[in-house]
Every structure is written in structure tokens, then in C-alpha cells.
Amino acid sequence: MADTPEDIKNAQKKYLLIGLILFIFTVVTVAVATVPWLDFGEHGFDGIDAVIGLLIASVKATLVGAIFMHLNHEKRTIYGLIVLGVLMGLCLVVLTGWAFIDPIEYGSPVEGDGFYNPPETVNQ
Amino acid sequence: MEIPYTVTARKDTGLFNSKVGIWLFLASEVMLFGGLFSGYVFLRIYSDYPWPERALPIVPGLINTFVLIGSSVTVVFAWASLKMRQWRRFQIFMGITIACAGMFMVLKGIEYKAKWGHQAVRMDDFTIVEGHTHYGAIMSNGEVQHFQKKDKAKEAAKKDAEAYNKEAEARAKAAAQTKGEDFAGLPDDQKWQAGDYFKANTLLFQPDTVEFSLARAHRNWVNDLVAQAEKRQSSFVTGKDIFIYGDIEDYSGSAEKPKSNDERGREEAKLIKEYAAAEKMPRKLGSNSLFIPAGTPLSYSLLKEAREVYLAGRSHNSETRTAILRDNWKRVKEERPDDKYWEQAPDAQIDSASQLDEQLDEAGKVTSGSKVISIVSTLSFRMDPPQPLVIKRGWVKRPVKESDGKAELKDDTALNAGTNGRAEVAPGLLESPLALSVDAVDFRWMAQKAEEASKKPLDVIEGSWIFSDENKHAGTYRRLWKLHKKRIAHLEERLKDKYGTDEEGNPKRVPTETERYRMGWQDLVQYARVENDGQRAVPGDAAFDDLRPKFYHGFAGPNHKDEEIHKLHAFPELEIPHEKVSLESMFTPKWNTYYAIYFTLTGLHGLHVIGGAIVLAYYLFCSKGLYRRNPEWLANRVEVGGLFWHFVDLVWIFLFPILYLM
């Protein structure tokens, strides 16, 4: 038992505070996306907006993970399992990306046009 | 036996069992959702059509985010209460968590329903139109009427049926009276059935004959056509006697007693005469042949019976052909044992078609067991009398044109229009425009195609069908587009003034493609309000901007039933001729990969919410015993259940901005 009842009693205030912070960050995410004067980079949605949105989401995720899921004082086995899972997930992403940068299929300045060509006209 | 380490930690890992288990599981879930998120990324980056940006209404997603975050907090408090042995408090917090899960699914359900009910159409010039489809009803005299609301269509069909039945009853009563008989009321099969309405994204086809493929006819479609015909007091019946041979023994006799062609023909004629004279029922003949007299009504069971016979005949034919081939090869290998097979081939007569006619032995007598039989693979039925049938576009193999005179369904069913004498009653494809109330017009794909072809997007857009005189509502759309162009021109100016230009003189910020080429429902409402106001507000006035609905209006999407929208006629009508429709769909995975990945991600996440809620409900309702025996074990189990719940919340924390805000 990592947490004694006393620790937990003291931690409850912390949980409430984190919950409130999460709510605030949610409002911030929506504000950044909808309020015009908070629109960074190009007008409308562009790369920087994606980065900001994902950054805020990552901060929220870190808070949930560290405090609600007790990852801030977890054992090494668990850290190992998480890292393994994330690594495997990244492998999936890399594999997919690798397929999409295939010059034979999608073309490149060196190889020329790939043999994948989206249809010109689409009919049902 | 006591399970070890449910409460005490293991010495090597410092963890109790379920913690290791749940983190292993969560690691696999990270891979699952990570894979799907990366799927989203790749689908968006490499999409060959304009990706719907901010297509989803934000408010339900936002409320769901608050709900899930709140439930995360309460599940932690529930665990904390257990650790402090406060049972009542645990129950309360767990109950709130499960209630939050329920609310999440309810909101999700509302969102999904709004999407499944929203129509999207892509025209052949790549104009995309979105809105709510109208409903049609076929009256008893064959006339088709269109209505905006489903209830109105239903009502009209009902009223028409009642009027027809009343009249029919009066006529029957009068006829009975002249004969001096008692009138017992109109029998059910002479009554017109009401409630026959359809969505105006379907085709109307009035066939003369319908041909079903025995191998492929789809049960649901056959039953649907039969039911439709019944409703309109019509039926499908066979036009002539049909004889389907299923078994070679019937056809050419046995090895001991083979039959010749003439003999077969005589027997067939005799059988047909015999059965035609007798009952009018389909009748199995011999071991596996089938006789269907003229006038037999269509039913799926009939097609199924005929299919069995057809498949028996077809497999006999393939076995026969294989046997002939095998014999030929055997013979050739015996004659030329030292040659390679490609040298033997010319002698092997592998074209068995030449040997499928009457097989004769040396004595010139017919042998049996070496013949293929002619098989019937389709059954043709006449529609008597021809009536309009509602055919879903998704059933049809390829776009149907009036001049085709034929509609082929994807199960190879062929609906044929009448020829010459019957063309008037059975004209084939009827006028089937796709009628809808439009709440968005999207020219982005058309603009993209124009740019690819090095043409000016605006020119191509303004030459499209929706603004042409062929569209009888073109005036409304031209007016809306004019105002839209003014608004975007002003937006462009404002951005240029505010952010300036770069060294080459290009403005640093420009309106997005979505703003330029898509008129969404907010635009249509704003422009309708401006017009209603007498065009007093112009782009540039604060008043003009104020008339635009805010992002929190329209809870789960544009509300066609909203009073103001209805009064202002903000959502105009449109009737798209059938040939101009390239793809029509609701907002479902059929429409595009955006909705495919949206439903995959949120659907899988929703299933996780349901699963997690079930587990937490189990802890809430069924764990009092365990709490009394071993409260620490229960606390550990609740902690682990809570970990899963936090993970579900984490996934949503990423899903919300990615799907709703980007």
C-alpha cells in the first residue's frame, strides 16, 4: 500500500484542485480555437494551432496521469510497461508513415510520379 | 485457496497483482488508440479531398469533456473513500461517476443521431450540398408528392388511402346492391394501404418485368419489392411456364437407359402440358428438377427452391466438363507418355465445348452421364399492373439513365421498362430528383479541381449547375453567393489592414479556403437575417457581424425546426436531378474518410466508456460482501478500475481537440 489513509486525506484537496485546473485548460483549448484574437500563425487552422492544441492536451494528460493515476510515485515496473506501450505505438505510427513516404507508390523528385494516382472523377 | 498479492505487494516489483495487470492492459490500449490516432493523422494529411475543418458542433463535445473530467475526479474520490473506510461516501461518488458515464453516452447518442439524419450530396461537378432530405409519398393514382417533413408525407399518404378506400367501398357496395347481394365490407386485398412514404434520395422505377438472378438474389430486397407491390395492389407473377432441369438423370436418363435429344424434347413438352393443365403450383419433378407454371407469384422461397435446382445443375455441368477434360488428358498421356504437357496439349482437346453435344458410342447409341444441361439462371416476373417502386440508390449497380430502360441492382436483379406496347404503363426510371432543404453549400472540392486544371476557381464555381437556369431555385443561391462574396472580400481587406503585407506584396493573412468557398449554416442564417433586415447591415458594420450565429448556437448541428430559421426560410430548397448526383449519403462512413475515422474513434471510445461503467457499476452494487471481508482488496480493485476510467478520460482529452477543434 503506497498511500496511507492520512496521505489520501491530505491528497483530496489536491485532486479537487487538479480537477479545476483541467476544467480551466479545457476552456482555454476552446478559446484558442474559436476566439479570433487568439489565432496564432495563419488565419484559420494551421500547424501552430495544432501544436498549441496538442500541447494543452498533453499538459492535461500529464496532470491526469501523474496525479489521478498516481504515476508521480509509481514503481519502475509500471514505468517500464508504459514506455514499452508507447514505443510500440510509435512503431505503428512509423510503419504507417514509412508506407506513405514510399517513392515507388507515391512518387518523389528522383523516382518521378508514383503509380498511386487519386481518381480524377469519382462516380458512385 | 487465498490468492496471494491481492493486497500485499510483491517484494520484487513492489506492486499488487491487479496493478501490474491493468498497466499491461493500458499499455496495449495506448497502442490501440495510438494506432487509430495516427490513422486520423495520415488520413487527413493525405486526403485527396478538402478535409472537413471544424465540421462538428462544439458544444456537445465540450459538455462531454467536462462530464468526463468530473467523473475522473469523482472516481478518485470514490477510491479515497474506500481507503478511508467510508462506505457511504464511496457509494455516492461511484454513483456520480456512473451517472456521468450515462450522460456522456446520451450526449454521444444525440450527436450520432444528428449525423445519421443529415444528408450530404456530391454532384457530378463536385459541388457538395448538405441538408435535410425531403420526403415523398406515392398517391393511389401514381402521382408523387414531396414534403419537407416525414409526418406530412405520412399524413398525406394516409388521407389518400382513406379517400381511395372510401370510394372503392362505395363502388363495391353499389355493385353488390345491383346484384342483390349483401355487402360485407371491402376485403383487405382490395384496400389501398397507407403510410407509403419514402426519403427523396431514392429512385422511382416503374418496371414491366423484373429478372432475378437465382444465384444472387438478395432476400431483403426481394421481400421489399414484393411488399411494395402488395401495398400498391400489384404483384409479380411469372409470365410463362418455366422448366428448370437440375439433375442429369431427368434429362438424359441413366447409364443403362440413356435418352436422346428428341426423346428429351418430347418428354419435356409432355410434362409441361401435364403440369400446366393440373395445379398452378411449382412442382418438383423427378429427383431435382423444378416446374414453375405461368402466373406463379414471386416469393423468396420460390427463388430459393429454384436456386437449389439451378446450383445442382450448374455443379453437374462443371463436374461433367472436368470429367471430359480428365478423360482427354488420360488418353493423351497414354498415347504420348514421353512428351511434356505443352507438347501433349494440342491433342488433348482441352476445349471441352466441342464435346458437349450428344455423346455417341461406337455403335452410334447415345451415352448418358456425359452431357451438360442447359440451366436456367434467372427467373423473370411481370409486374401486374406496373407501379412505381422505390429503389435505394445504394442498391443500384451504376447510375441509371432514362434511356437505359433498365435498372440493375447489385444482386444482379434487372428491372426492365416496358417496350413498345407497354412503354407507356411501364416507363422505367421516373423523375427522381434528390429534394432537400439545404443548410450548407461547399465549393471547396470544385475549387481544388479548378486549380488543378489551372482555371480560376470563382469562374468554375459561378458556372456550376446550382447557379444555372436549370436549377429552378437558382435565384436564391445567386443572391446568397453574392452576399457571401462581399463578406469574404471585406474579411480579406480587414486581414490585410490588420496584418499587413510581406516583401512581395502578398497579404500576410488571407481568408481560409473554408471561409471562401463554403457557405455553412451560420452563413445562411446570417445572410437570411440580413435580407430580412432589408439589407441595412453591410459587411464591415458591427451590426452585420452581430447577425452571425455564435459557435454555441445549434446544439448538435443546424436545427431545421428552429422557429427563426423556419420563418426566415434561411435554409433554401433544392431539387437535384437524378443524373447530377454523384454520391449521396448521410454523415456516415460512406460519405468520406473523415466520418469513417470519426465514428471509429468515438465509437470505440464510447464502447470503452460503457465497459468501464459496467465494471464500476459492479463495484458499486455487488461489492458489499467483499468490503466486509477484505476492504483493502476492494480498494485495490476500485483503484485499478479507476485507472482504466482515467485512461478513457485521457483518450477523450485528446479526441476532443483533434476532432472538434481542428
Interface residues (C-beta under 8 A of the other chain):
Chain A: M1 D3 P5 I8 K9 A11 Q12 Y15 L16 I18 G19 L22 F23 T26 T29 V30 A33 T34 E42 H43 G44 F45 D49 A50 G53 L54 I56 A57 K60 A61 V64 G65 F68 M69 K75 T77 I78 L81 I82 L84 G85 V86 M88 G89 L90 L92 V93 T96 G97 F100 P118 T121 V122 N123 Q124
Chain B: V7 A9 T13 G14 L15 K19 V20 W23 L24 L26 A27 S28 E29 V30 M31 G34 G35 S38 G39 V41 F42 I45 Y46 D48 E53 R54 I58 L62 T65 F66 I69 G70 S72 V73 V76 F77 A80 K83 M84 R85 R122 D124 R393 P399 L495 R509 V510 P511 T512 T514 E515 F551 V581 S582 L583 E584 E632 G642 L643 H646 F647 D649 L650 I653 F654 F656 P657 I658 L661 M662
